[in-house]
Structures are given as C-alpha cells and as structure tokens.
Amino acid sequence: MAGGTPLIIPARERGLDAHTVRGAAARLRVGIKDVAREAGVSLGTVSNVLNRPGIVAESTRRRVLDVIDSIGYVRTEGARQLHGLASRVIALLGLDPAGPSFTALTTGIGQAAREADLGVMVCTGASDPAEEDRHLALLTSHRVRGAVLTSGDGVERTVAALRRHALPFVVADQYTPEPAACSVGIDDVAGGYAAVRHLLERGHRDVVYVGGPDRLAPIRDRRTGARRAVNRSGLPSASLYELACSAPTVSAGNDAGHRILGLPVRPTAVFCADDLLALGVMQALYEAGLRVPDDVAMVGYDDLEFAASAVVPLTTVRRPAVAMGRQAGRLLIGDTAHDAGHEHAHVVLQPELVVRRSTLTAPVR
C-alpha cells in the first residue's frame, strides 16, 4: 500500500488459499468510489443513500444498496465523522438502572434507533459523579449523536454537564429542568390517584401507602396522587397512612409488611409505589396468616411481568415505559437531525389501572 504499512495476511498459518487472501484484501480496500462506479451513480448519490435515504428515488436507492451488499462495502464511523457527518449512535444514560422500568425504557429507545438505522450505547450507574464524568468523556470521544437521560439522583447536575459538553439530550421519566430540551414523562400523579380511588370505591377507609425513595420524582408524584384521591373523597387525610422505604425492592416491601402488621389498627388495603414492594408486602402478610384480598387488598405500580402471574394476580398501575422510551428516542433523533421544523416537546403519557384479583373481594362495608 502506497504511503502506509503493507497489508500482511499470514495465509499459510490460517489455512487460506491465495484466491481467498486476494478476495479479503480487495474487500478491505472497497470504498464509496467503488460503490458509485458499480452502481453508475455519483458519489453524492451514494452519500445520500447512506445518510439521507428519504431524498433518493426508490429504484436508485435499491440499486446502490444492492451494490453495497454485493461488493462488501462497510461504512466506517470514523470516516463519517471526519467528513462532518452525524454519528450513527445515540446513548442512554441510566441514572437509576435498577429501576423496574429501565429494561422497558431501553427496549423503546432501541426500537426508535432501529427505525432510524442507528445504534444505542447504554451507560449505567451515571448517578455517581465520578462515573458520570467517565461516561461523558466516553460519549464525547465517540461523538455520539445525543443522549436520553433517565430520571434519578442528580439529574440536574447531569443536565448541566451535558450542556457543558454541547451534547443534545432528552430527559425521560420526568420533566426536564432545562426548558430548551425535550422530555417524556408519565403522569404518575394520575396513576397514584387512580390506584387509591379504586380502593376507596371498593369501600376501604384505612389505606396504607408504601412509598419508595422520595428523592425520585415519579415516586413523589405517586404519593401526591394518592393523597389527592383521599382529599377529593372528603375523607380525613389520616385515612391514608404512609410508610417510607429506602428502595423499591422485595426485601424493603417485606420489611414494610412487618411494620404494617405492627400498626395499632390493621388496614384493609395497601397501595405500593412499586410492584416489587407489593410482592414483599404480600410475602409478609402471608407469613402472618393473612389472605389477599380477603383480609387485605393490594395495589402495586408498574405492571411488571410477574404481576399478572402471581399466586394472587396483582391489581396495578401500568406505566407505558416502552412507549416512553420509543418517544424519547424519536425526539432525540429529530432534535439531532437539524430539522428546521423541530420544536422541543414535553410529552406526558397516561398510565392505566389494571384491575386483577388482589382487590376483587366483596366491597368493604
């Protein structure tokens, strides 16, 4: 190779014949000019097929793509960026990757990325400042197109850091503290309200709310909704007794269940801010010989996979987390496409109460 290190392929050591070696070397040298020549189009047309396919006629686009497949051309991300073209990777910064909605959110973002022929780089544990710095350095060095930022501790700090790095972003699962950016959230106030209203409509007047970490905005919103349901019912605020948990886990729910058993007046219903908490509370109640829903009705939140298949199928509030991720990904892709018509949007999706057997006993009188 002129002007560079010769290409050396130890054919004998790898058991390759000369024809295979020449073919491999040729494929390594295939470039965009070869694609243009074979397809009988200009370099600009090939570039448009790769980067702006919507402006190329279908027949031309198909001819170019067929040539790319036949001669083995592979786009090099580094070369794209040297020519000032947009990266084909978006990032997901997971501030709370242990959260039950994280997997569904990731699925939705992946769907949006595939629609646009992009990849997704997932960075978790970004709530730690040192880890956040490492992630941002990694994203900058890879020149990712932008990032979807999930809710969690320190979201305001991370937003400020993304601004310093001039990295476009969308905040998912809570409202963005930065108005000049898109966000996608779920109306968890409405979700908490629907959960407790359902219990009140079933005749329950002594309800325990088992909450998760109050530092998380979605958890705070669920508590706000639960309180609002009691207030609007005309019942005294004491009708809703609150128990705080440090984490939305089964073990924390089990601990909360034992605390419920120690209350002077046993509640007839429990609303948990998370399905995992609900599972832990159920375990504690069953260990004490109580039955769900005959002795205590239960409502969870999130509609995790196990909720419908539990021994007592769990009434819960379903969050459209996949749709939230897909919407966040699409907003980020639109924002980074430099579309003059793009406007920052703040999308709020609605949760859905899913009623199952854990609350379907005879109404309380």
N, C-alpha and C positions, 0 to 999 in steps of 0.2 A: 504494500500500500504506500503510495507516494505521500511523503510528508507525515508519516506516522509509523507506529510499531507494526511490523508484519503480522498477519494473521497466521497463527500456527495451530494446527489441529493434529494431534498425535493419532493418526488414523489406525496405525497398526496396533497401538495399545488399546484402542477402543473397538477394534474389530470392524472397522468401516472400510469399504472399498473406495477407490478413487472417485467413482461416479457420485457416491453419496457425499464425499467430502466436498467435491466441487459444487454440488447442489446446496449444501449447507452454507458454504461460503457465499454463494450467489444470493441466497435469501437474506444473509446478514447485510448485503450491500443494497438491497431493494429500497428505493426511496420514492418520494412523491413524484419525481420526474418520470420514473418508470411507470407509475400508475397512469399519469396523464398521457404518456406516449401510447401505452397499450389500449387505453380507453378512447383515444382520439379526441381528447378534450384539453383545455388549458389548465395550467397549474392553479389558477384562481378557481376554476370549477371544482377541482379535486378538494381544494381547501374548503369551499362552501359545502360540499357533500359531508366533509368531516366535522365542520363546525357550525354550519348554518343550513342544515339539510332542507329546511322548510322552503327555501327560496330557489331550490333546484327542481327542475321538471322530473317527474317520477321516472320516466324512461331513462333519462341521463343519470339520475341517482342510482338506479338499479344497475346500469352498465358499469359505472365506476365501482360500486360495491362488489360486483361480480369479479372485476379485475383484481381488486384488493384481496379477495378470497383466493383467487387462482394463483397469484404470484407471491402470496405470503407477506404482503406489506403490513408492518406493525407500527402504529403511531407511537412515537417517543414523547413522553410527557415533558421531559426536559427541553426537547427541541420546540415543542409547542410554546412553552413559557418564554424561551429565548426570543421567540418571534412575537411576543406580546399577546399571545392568545390565552384565553381564560383557562384556568385549571379545570380538570375533569373530576375533581374530588371535592366533596363537601365534608364537613366534620360535625360530629355530635359530641358536645361536652357534657358529660353526665355528672352533675353536682351531687346527685343522690342516686347512684346506680343500684343501690339495694332496694329502692322503692319498688313496689309491686307493679307499677305502670311502666317501668323503664323498658322492659322487653317489648311490650306492645308499642310503645313510642318509637323504639328503634325499628320495629317492623314497618311502621308507617313511613318513617323517613327513608328507609330502604326502598319502599315502593315508589316514592316520589323521585328518588335518584335514578331508579331503573327507567322510569318514564322519560327522563332526560338523558339517558345513556351516561350517567355519572356513577362514581363510586362513593362510598362512605367510610371515613376514618372515625372510629369510635374511641374517645378518650374518657376514662372513668376516674373517679376519685379526685375530680378537679376542685373540690371544696377546700382542700388543703392549699394554702398559699404557695408553698414550695412546689407542690405538684402542679398547681395551676401555671406557674412560671415555666415549668418544663414543657407542659402541653402547648402553651402559646409559642414557645420557641420552636417546637416541633411543627406546629401548624404553619408558622411563618416560613420556616426553612422549606417546607413542602409547597408553599404558596397555594394553600387550599383556597377554594373559591369563597368560602364563608363558613359559618358555624351556626348550628342550632344549639342553644343553651337551655338546659333543663333547670327547673326550679330546685332550690336547695339553699344551704347555708352560703352566705357571701355572694349572692347573685349580683348585688350592686357593685361589689368590688370587681367581679369578673367582667361585667359590662364595661366598667371604666377601663380595664386592661385591654379588652377587645377594641375599644375606641382608640387607645394609645397605639395599638398595632395596626390601626386602619383596616381591621378585618370586619367585613359585613357580618351581621348576625341576626337571628330571630330568637326570641325568648319563648320557650314552650312551657306550658303548665302553670303559668301565672302571667300577670300583666307586666309588661316591661317597664322598668323605671326610667327608660330612655325613650322619649316620645318620637325621636327620629329613627325608629326601627319598628319592625313588625313583631307582633306577638300573637300567640294562640293559646287560649286557656279554656278551662271548663268551668261552668257556673256551679262551683261546689257549694255556694250558699243555697242555691235552689235544690241541690242534692241533699244537703243536710235537712233542709226544710221538708222535703218530700218524705224522708225517712221517718222523722218524728211525727209529722202529720198523720202518716199511715198508722203509727202506733196509737196516737190519740183517737183516731177514728175507730180503732178497734176497742176503744174503751179504757185504755191504760192511762192511769193518772200518776203513777210512780215510775218514772223512767230514769235509768242511769245512762249517761253519755260517757263512753270510754274513748278518750281522745289520745292522739299520738303527739309527737313533738310539736309544740306550739310555735316553734320557730319556722315551720313550714307553712307557707301561705295557704295551700289547699286545705290543710288540717284546720287552720284558723277559720277558714270560710265555712267548713262543715259545722263547726261549733256555732258560728254565727247563725247559720240556717236552722240548727236545732233549737237555739234559744228563740228565734223568731217564730217558729211554729208554736211554741208554748205561749209566748206573749200574745199572739194573734188568736189563740184559742180562748183567751180570757182566764186561763188557769194561773195560779201563782207561780212565780219563777222557780220556787222551791220544788215544783213538780218535776224538774229536770235536775238530777244530781250529777255532778261532774267528777270523773276520776281521770287524772292525767297519767300518761305513760311516757317513758323516755324514748321508746322506739316502737314502730309498728310491726311487732313480731309476735309469734305464737307464745313465746315464753312471757313476754310482757302482758299479753292478754290473759294468760293463765294466772299470773300474779294479780291482775285486776279482778279476775273472777273470785279469787280467795278474799280480796278486800270487799267485794260485793256481798259475799256470804257473811261477812262480819258486820254489816250495817245493821243498825237497830231495827229498821223496817226493810224487809226484803222487797225489792222492786218486782213488778210484774213484767217489765220489759227492759231490754238493754239495746242501745244503739251504739255500735262501734264504728270508729272513724276509718276502719280498715278491716278487710276480710280476715287477715291473719290474726288481728286482735280478737275478732269474733270467734275464730276457731279455738284460741286459747281460753277465752271465757267459757265456751261450751265445755271444754275438757274439765275445767274446774267445777262447773255445775254438775256434770255427770258423775264426777268423782264423789260429790256430796249427795248423790241420790236424787237430784232434781232432773226434771224432764223438760226438753224444749219441743214444742211450745207450751205444753200443758201447764207447767209451773212458771216458766219464764219465756217470753217471746224474745226473738233475736233478730236484729237487722245489722248487716255488715255494709261494707262500702268497697267498690272496685269491680265486683263480679269477676273474681279470679276463677281460674279453671275449676278448682275444686268445689266452688260454692254450690254448683248445681248437683254435684255428685256426692256431697257429704251424706252421712247417715241420715241426718235431717237436712234436706235441701234448704239452703240459706237464702232468705229474703235479703236483697242487697241493692245498692245503687250502682248501676253500670255506667262507667265512665268511657266515652268513646276515645280511648287512648290511641288506637291505631289511626283513626281519622285525624286526631290531633297531630300526630307525627307526620302523616301524609300532607296535611295542610301546612305545617311548619316548613317541611322540605320544599313544597311548591313555592311558598312565599320567599324563601331564601333564594331559590333558583331564579325566580322572577326578579328579585331585587338585584341580583348579581349579573343579570343578563343585559344590564344597562338599557333597559326598555324605557323609553321616554314616557310611556303611559303608565309605568308602575307607580303606585301610591302605597305608602305604608298603611298596613291594615292591622287592626286589633280585633281578632276573631274570637268569639266566645261560643263554645259548643255546649249543648244542653245534655245533662245526664238523664238516666232513665231508671225509675224504680222498678225492680223486677221482683214480684211477689212470689214467694215459694212457701213451703210448709212450715218454716220456722216461726211464722207469725199467724198461721191459719188455724188457730184453735177457736173455740166459741168466743164471741166478743165478751170482754170483761164487763161485768155489771157493777 
